[in-house]
Amino acid sequence: MDEKEKAQIEEEARHDVADRDRRSAAIRRYLWVSERRAIEENEKDVAPEPTPGPGT
């Protein structure tokens, strides 16, 4: 393998790593947003504390 082939392989590897990093960042953002949305929905669904009635 000559230097030109080696440089080409290294460049392709760098592009692959950069592409994977961009995808993983997008996936992390997606998961974070969906988790926040689920937390907000759960907080809205929490039943209010029952108030004591006249008999208690």
Contacts in CASP RR format, 6 or more apart in sequence:
PFRMAT RR
TARGET T0000
AUTHOR 0000-0000-0000
METHOD contacts of the structure
MODEL  1
MDEKEKAQIEEEARHDVADRDRRSAAIRRYLWVSERRAIEENEKDVAPEP
TPGPGT
END
